[in-house]
Amino acid sequence: MPITDWPAAERPREKLLARGPAALSDAELLAIFLRTGCRGRTAVDLARELLHEFGGLRPLLEAEQARFCRSPGLGKAKYALLQAVLEMSRRHLAETLQRGQPLRDPGESAAYLTALLRHRPYEVFGCLFLDNRHQVLSFNELFRGTINGASVHPREVVKEALAANAAAVILAHNHPSGVAEPSQADLALTRRLRDALALVDIRVLDHLIIGDGETVSLASRGLL
C-alpha cells in the first residue's frame, strides 16, 4: 500500500508536522529524506532495508560516497543532499559558538566539538580559544594523526593560544576507536598543556575526549 493511502497520522511527513521530528523513528525520518521508494516498496520499507544493510542510521550517514551510492534508492544526488544537510547541522551548532559570544553552557561546546570531530577516521587535536569573559575567539584544529594517535606539541599550542590572545582554552580530541575513556597518555598530555599554558596565564578549562556516541570531560571527572 502506498504511503499516500496510509492514515494521515501514520504518514511520516504529516506525523512530523503534527508531533515534531522526535516522534519519528529512524526509518520514518530517513523515509522523508528519501522522498520516494522503489518498485513495490514504500519509502519507509526502503528506509528500513537501508538501516539494516548499513547497521543503523549513523553508519549510513557517515558512509563514503562509493558505498552510499551502491545501495538501491540512493545515488550521487542523494549523497550530495545528505552532505549538505550534515554540513548545515554542523554550522548550526557552530553558530552557538560564534566569535564574541559568551560560552553559556559547556554542553554547547561539547555538542559542537562532537559533531565536528566524532566522524573523523584519524585522530584530531584542537583548541577552543576563549577570552577572559569566556567569549569564543576561535576553534583551531592544530594536529592530525593516525587512527592510533596524534603528536601534540605544547609549544605550538601555547604559540596558537597567544596568537589568538586567549585567556582560556578548551582542549579537544577524538578517539577513532570509538572509546572515549582517557588513556594515561591523554592525562599526561593534559597536565603538560595545563602547566605550559599556565606559564603565560592561560587557563585550561576542560579537555574533551570524543568517542562514538560518548564524550568524556576531564574537568567533570576532576582530572585537570
N, C-alpha and C positions, 0 to 999 in steps of 0.2 A: 504494500500500500504506500503510495507516495506521501511525503510529509504534508503536502497541502490538504490531504484528506484526513489527517490526524485532528483530534480535538485541539482547539486553539491553545488550551492551557498546556498541551504536551509538545507543541512545536517549539524548537529551541529558540528561535528569534523572538516569538511572542512571549515565551516564558522569561527570557532575559529582560524584555521591556517591562513586563509586569512585576517581576520579582527580583530583578537585579542579577548580575553575572555570577555572584557567589552561589546562587541557587542551582546553577547548571553543573552537570557532570563534565569531566574532561572530554568525553565523546561529544556531548552536546555543544560545548564551546568550539571544539575542533570542527564540528559539522557546520557551524556558522562561518568559520574561516573558509572551509572547502566550498561552500555555497551549493554545490550540486554533487550528486552521487555518480555511480556508473550504471551500466545496464543491469537492471534487476536488483540494484542496491540503492538505498537512500543514502543521503549524506551522512546520516547517523550510523548506518551499517558500515559504510566505508571508513568512517572515523574510528569505530570500534576495531575494525580489522587492522588499521594502521597502528593504533595504540598497542595492539597485541604483537604486531610484527616488529615494532621498534622497541617494545618493552616499557612503554609509558610515554607520558607527554614530554618530559624533559629530553629524553634521548631523541625523540622526533624533532623537537625544536632546535636541538644542537647538532643535528646530523649534517655531515658535509654535503655539498651540493650534489655530487655524483650519486651518493647513497640516497639522498632525498628524492632525486628526480627519477630513480629507477622504479619507484613504487606507483601502482595504479592510482590515478586520480591526482597525482602530483606532477610537477614539471618545473621548468625554469621560471615560468610566470608566477607560480605559487611560491617558489623558493624566494624570488625577488620580493614578493609581497610580504612573506614571513620575515625576511631580514629587515625590511622597512619597519614592520610592526615592532620587532625586538629592539631596533635602534631607537625608535620613538619612546619605548618604555624606559630604556637606559637614560635617554635625555630628559625624560620626565622626572626621573629620580635625581638626575644631576641638577635640575632647577631648584631643588630643595637645598642645594649646597652652592648656590651662586656666590660669586665673589662679592664680598661686602655684607653678606647675610650672616647673622649670628647662628651658631650651631645650637639649636634649641633642644634637640633630643639626640643623644648618642645613637639611638636606633636609626635615625635618618642617615647618618654616615655609614653605619653598618649595612643598611639596605642598599645604598648606592655602591659601596665598595664590593659588596657581594655580587650585585648584578654586573659589575664591571670586570671582576676577576674570576668568578667561580667557574666559568666555562673554558678558561684558558688551559690548553693541553700541556703547558710548561709553567714553571714557577715564575711568578712576577712579584717584585717587591716595589712598593710605592709609599709615598707620604702625602697626607692631607695637611697642608700648612695653614695655620691659624694665627691671627694677630692677638694682641693682649686682651681683647674682649671676646675672644673665641669666634671672631668673624672669619669666614672662609676666605683664604687668599688664593689657593690653587690646590689641585691634586697633581702630583708629578709621578709618573711611572719611572723609576730610577734604574732598576736592574731586571734583566731577564735571564733565566737559566734553562734548565732541562726539566724533565719530568721528576727528577730526584732532588733538585735544589737550585738555588741561585747564589752566586757570590755577592755579598753585600759589603761595601767598603764604608766604614763610619766616616772617614774623611770626606767622601763625596756627599754623604747625607748632610753633614754639617755645612759643607760648601753650598748645597742647594737650599738649605734652610736659611742661611744668611742672605743668599741672593734673593729669596722671597721675602726677606725682612720679617720672618716668622718669630712669634713669641712662644708658640706651642706647636706640637705636631701629633698626629695620629698615624702610627705605623700600620702597614697592612701588607700581607702577602697571602697567596693561595697555596693550598696543598693539592696538586693534581691527583694525588692518590684518592682524594675524597675524604680522608680522615683529618679532622681539624684539630685533633689533640696536639698541643705544643710538644716539640721534642726538646731534649736538653740543649741542642744547638740553637733552637729558637729562643730559649730562655737566656742562654749566654749572650746571644746577639742583642737581645733586648736590653740587657744590662750594659753592654758595651755602648750601645747607641744612647741610652739614657745618660750614662756618665759623660760621654763625649759631648752631647748637646748641652748638658748642664754646665760645662766649662764656658759656654758662650750664652748662658742664661736663657736657654730654650728648654721648655718642659715637654716631656713625653707624656701625653695624656692617656694613651692606650696603644696597644698593639693587637690588631685584629687578625686572626688566622682563619682563613676562609676555606671551608671544605665543601663536601657535597651535601647541600641542604642544611649545613650547620656552620655557624660562625662562633669562634671562641674569642672572648675578650679577656686579655691577660689582666687588665685593670679590675674587672669584675671578680676575678679569682684572687686578687691581692698579690699578683706576681710581678708588679712593676717595681 
